[in-house]
Amino acid sequence: MKHVLALDQGTSSSRSIVFDELGRVVAMAQRELTQHFPQPGWVEHDADEIWATQLDTARQALAQSGLQAGDIAAIGI
């Protein structure tokens, strides 16, 4: 059975969700993201932090599900 890994990038967190072939959630991991406010009305994020938190949550979700990278048929971003 193949699974799908979804990477969700929000304003305040990075999240990874593993779905099975029926669309059921198998595992999910989330990490908060630092928000920087350089001036009123502006929000900035560190690209390296986005990458690091996405990679970390993807690894966590795979570990929670007991799956290997080869079990993932597709990645949705």
ABEGO torsion letter per residue (X at the ends): XBBBBBBBBBAABBBBBBBBAAGBBABBBBBBBBBBBABBGBBBBBAAAAAAAAAAAAAAAAAAAGBBAAABABBBX
